[in-house]
Amino acid sequence: MGSSSSLDASGSAVVIRPDEVPLEKGEKHRLTYRRLVRRDLHGPGLSVTWIALRGLHTKSLCRESERVYYILSGSADFVLGDAPPERVTAGDSVFIPRGACYSLEGDVDYLVMNGPAFRPGSDEYLVEGQATLKTP
């Protein structure tokens, strides 16, 4: 059987088993995640990350990728731009266009898909006064 440790950017089809992918902890948010499909291992077209959020994901934006959030379990309140919060639950999807501001808060597990693939450092977090902090 294949494992995540044998993945490379060769363009080969692979089976990715979440339990074989390292669990990482978010620095800015109360979340843990597994980077299932990654730019550095699978190419620049698409990334998929499993995330467990327990609390607030600060208002942010990404100017490089469009995103789709697919809610696996739990619930969260999404704020998209200046719109009022909207509750999402298991089975719901949320599309975030490139450059759109959003935040979410809840006790929720979800997949986030980025196209093109997520690049570390591409998220911008909006703080008071609209200053922008980039991820490391």
C-alpha positions in Angstrom: 0.0 0.0 0.0 1.2 3.6 -0.7 1.8 6.0 2.0 2.1 9.8 2.3 5.8 9.4 2.9 6.4 8.2 -0.6 4.6 11.2 -2.3 6.5 13.4 -4.6 5.8 16.1 -7.3 6.2 13.5 -10.1 2.5 13.9 -11.1 1.8 10.3 -10.1 -1.7 9.3 -8.9 -1.5 8.4 -5.2 -3.7 7.4 -2.3 -3.4 9.7 0.7 -4.3 8.4 4.1 -5.0 11.2 6.6 -3.6 9.1 9.5 -0.2 9.0 7.7 -0.1 12.8 7.2 1.5 14.8 10.1 -1.0 16.6 12.4 0.1 20.3 12.6 -1.1 23.1 14.9 -2.1 26.6 13.8 0.0 29.4 15.1 -2.6 32.2 14.7 -5.9 30.2 15.3 -7.2 27.5 17.5 -6.9 24.8 14.9 -5.1 21.6 14.0 -4.7 20.5 10.4 -3.3 17.9 8.0 -2.0 19.1 4.6 -3.3 16.2 2.4 -2.6 17.6 -1.1 0.3 20.0 -1.1 2.0 22.3 -3.5 5.5 21.0 -2.7 4.5 17.3 -3.0 1.8 17.2 -5.6 2.2 20.3 -7.8 0.9 23.9 -8.0 -2.6 23.3 -9.3 -4.6 22.3 -6.2 -4.2 21.8 -2.4 -6.5 20.1 0.1 -6.2 20.5 3.8 -8.3 18.8 6.6 -8.8 21.3 9.5 -10.4 21.1 13.0 -11.2 24.6 14.2 -12.2 25.2 17.8 -12.9 28.9 18.1 -12.2 31.9 15.9 -10.4 32.0 12.6 -9.4 35.7 12.3 -10.6 37.8 9.3 -8.2 37.0 6.4 -7.9 37.0 2.7 -5.7 35.3 0.0 -4.9 37.1 -3.2 -3.4 34.0 -4.8 -6.1 31.3 -4.6 -9.8 30.7 -4.7 -11.0 28.5 -1.9 -13.8 26.0 -1.3 -14.6 25.0 2.3 -16.5 21.7 2.7 -18.0 21.2 6.2 -17.4 17.7 7.4 -18.9 18.0 11.0 -19.9 20.6 13.5 -21.0 24.1 12.7 -19.5 27.5 12.2 -20.5 31.1 11.5 -18.9 32.4 8.3 -18.6 36.1 7.7 -18.0 36.8 4.0 -17.0 40.4 3.3 -19.4 42.8 4.9 -22.3 40.4 4.9 -23.9 39.2 8.2 -22.7 35.9 9.6 -24.1 32.8 8.0 -24.3 29.4 9.8 -22.8 26.4 8.0 -23.1 22.8 9.0 -22.1 19.3 7.8 -22.5 19.0 4.0 -22.4 22.7 3.3 -19.8 24.3 1.0 -18.5 27.9 1.0 -16.8 29.4 -2.0 -14.3 32.2 -1.3 -13.1 34.2 -4.4 -9.5 35.2 -4.6 -9.0 38.4 -2.6 -12.3 38.2 -0.7 -12.2 38.9 3.1 -13.7 36.3 5.4 -13.7 34.9 8.9 -15.3 32.0 10.6 -16.0 30.9 14.2 -17.2 27.6 15.6 -16.5 24.0 16.5 -16.1 22.5 13.1 -14.1 20.1 11.0 -13.7 20.9 7.3 -11.7 20.4 4.1 -10.4 23.5 2.4 -9.4 23.3 -1.2 -7.2 26.0 -2.8 -6.7 26.6 -6.5 -4.0 27.2 -7.3 -2.5 25.3 -4.4 -1.9 27.1 -1.1 1.5 28.7 -0.8 2.7 29.3 2.8 2.9 33.0 3.4 0.0 33.8 1.0 -2.7 34.4 3.7 -3.1 37.9 5.0 -4.7 38.5 8.4 -6.7 41.7 8.8 -6.3 43.4 12.2 -7.6 46.7 13.6 -7.0 49.7 11.4 -7.0 47.3 8.4 -3.2 46.6 8.7 -2.2 43.4 7.1 -0.1 40.6 8.5 1.2 37.9 6.3 1.7 34.3 7.4 5.3 33.2 7.8 
